[in-house]
Amino acid sequence: NAGDSASPGTRDNPYRISTASELKSLGTTYGYWASGVHLLLLNDIDAAESSGWDVGDHDRDGDTPDEAMGFIPLGTYGNRFSAQLNGNGKVISNLFINRPSIWDVGFLGATNNAFVIDLGLENVEFTGRTYVGGIVGWASSTAVVSCFVTGSVSGNAIVGGLIGYTDSAAEVSYTAAAVNAIDSSVGGLIGRQGGDSNLRSSYSDSAVTSSSEAVTSIGGLVGRLQGSASVTNSFWNSSKTAGLGGVGDSIGTGSVEMSSLNNSEMLKKSKFTGFDFVGDPDASPPVPADWAIVDGFSAPQVWWQDDDDDDILAYLDTDADN
């Protein structure tokens, strides 16, 4: 368990997270954020109780009542999360963050040289100010691989369903969330993408909105693309984004390979050209790939996902409920 001397946080013996209480402790124990530390989720965690955590001055306004601020994001800009987080194909559900005056808000707040893989965040409710994302608010030299986010993610500016800002890699991930920003740079997956980062083989099934009619950097996939940042083989649901393009505003030199799909096309394997889908799940032995789909019934799922709680991973699950 987290904090147990028997689990020193090494690659071979990582800190193990199995309860909402242990999850909460990550936000206040900075040693878990350090470079070289390895974290492992042991099981799915229902974090509904987080809606009552950390009651205080959520908006830094002494004239308003105190409210629960919920989960403390892992990593701040001054003390960034630099650990290796293996979600282990597990899902954290009902996680709550209510910090509308705080920058760098997400499950991970601000990161540097971190790595996140195989993590699902389901039915989250995240509110921050600037640099707000489901998995990471501000991601520097940080790879996010095979993750998904559902629920709602909102803030003032630079808001993404998966990542607020990144200069790094995001791949084989998806969002199905309500993503909203009051101001600029809001995207279904990434709010603002810079450096030489690459978004690859991912999709957004999110509703993306802005409270400002004047905002231009709002996109189905990425709000703003800058530097040499690129998008490769990725998709967004045009039926949920009111005619938005995939990238709201591009001021960089990177390449863009993306396509819009409507609601019905999101359920068709053939439309996700270039995605690495599992072949025959009845093969012996079955070989997992990046994505699984029950053609005509669901949008793609990351291969490890158990969407209908039947204890069958998506790449083995052939029924229409998936």
HELIX and SHEET records of a PDB file:
HELIX    1   1 ALA A   20  LEU A   26  1                                   7    
HELIX    2   2 TYR A   30  TRP A   33  5                                   4    
HELIX    3   3 ALA A   48  GLY A   52  5                                   5    
HELIX    4   4 SER A  238  LYS A  240  5                                   3    
HELIX    5   5 GLU A  265  LEU A  267  5                                   3    
HELIX    6   6 LYS A  269  LYS A  271  5                                   3    
SHEET    1   A 4 TYR A  15  ILE A  17  0                                        
SHEET    2   A 4 HIS A  38  LEU A  41  1                                        
SHEET    3   A 4 GLN A  84  SER A  93  1                                        
SHEET    4   A 4 ILE A  45  ASP A  46  1                                        
SHEET    1   B 5 TYR A  15  ILE A  17  0                                        
SHEET    2   B 5 HIS A  38  LEU A  41  1                                        
SHEET    3   B 5 GLN A  84  SER A  93  1                                        
SHEET    4   B 5 PHE A 115  THR A 127  1                                        
SHEET    5   B 5 PHE A  96  ASN A  98  1                                        
SHEET    1   C11 TYR A  15  ILE A  17  0                                        
SHEET    2   C11 HIS A  38  LEU A  41  1                                        
SHEET    3   C11 GLN A  84  SER A  93  1                                        
SHEET    4   C11 PHE A 115  THR A 127  1                                        
SHEET    5   C11 ALA A 143  VAL A 145  1                                        
SHEET    6   C11 ALA A 169  GLU A 171  1                                        
SHEET    7   C11 ASN A 198  ARG A 200  1                                        
SHEET    8   C11 SER A 230  ASN A 237  1                                        
SHEET    9   C11 TYR A 203  SER A 204  1                                        
SHEET   10   C11 TYR A 174  ALA A 181  1                                        
SHEET   11   C11 PHE A 148  GLY A 155  1                                        
SHEET    1   D 9 TYR A  15  ILE A  17  0                                        
SHEET    2   D 9 HIS A  38  LEU A  41  1                                        
SHEET    3   D 9 GLN A  84  SER A  93  1                                        
SHEET    4   D 9 PHE A 115  THR A 127  1                                        
SHEET    5   D 9 ALA A 143  VAL A 145  1                                        
SHEET    6   D 9 ALA A 169  GLU A 171  1                                        
SHEET    7   D 9 ASN A 198  ARG A 200  1                                        
SHEET    8   D 9 SER A 230  ASN A 237  1                                        
SHEET    9   D 9 VAL A 256  LEU A 261  1                                        
SHEET    1   E11 TYR A  15  ILE A  17  0                                        
SHEET    2   E11 HIS A  38  LEU A  41  1                                        
SHEET    3   E11 GLN A  84  SER A  93  1                                        
SHEET    4   E11 PHE A 115  THR A 127  1                                        
SHEET    5   E11 ALA A 143  VAL A 145  1                                        
SHEET    6   E11 ALA A 169  GLU A 171  1                                        
SHEET    7   E11 ASN A 198  ARG A 200  1                                        
SHEET    8   E11 SER A 230  ASN A 237  1                                        
SHEET    9   E11 TYR A 203  SER A 204  1                                        
SHEET   10   E11 TYR A 174  ALA A 181  1                                        
SHEET   11   E11 ALA A 207  SER A 210  1                                        
SHEET    1   F 2 VAL A  55  GLY A  56  0                                        
SHEET    2   F 2 GLU A  67  ALA A  68 -1                                        
SHEET    1   G 6 LEU A 108  ASN A 112  0                                        
SHEET    2   G 6 VAL A 136  SER A 140  1                                        
SHEET    3   G 6 ILE A 163  THR A 166  1                                        
SHEET    4   G 6 ILE A 190  GLN A 193  1                                        
SHEET    5   G 6 VAL A 222  LEU A 225  1                                        
SHEET    6   G 6 VAL A 247  SER A 250  1                                        
SHEET    1   H 4 THR A 130  GLY A 133  0                                        
SHEET    2   H 4 ALA A 157  GLY A 160  1                                        
SHEET    3   H 4 VAL A 186  GLY A 187  1                                        
SHEET    4   H 4 ILE A 218  GLY A 219  1                                        
SHEET    1   I 2 TRP A 291  ALA A 292  0                                        
SHEET    2   I 2 GLN A 301  VAL A 302 -1                                        
END                                                                             
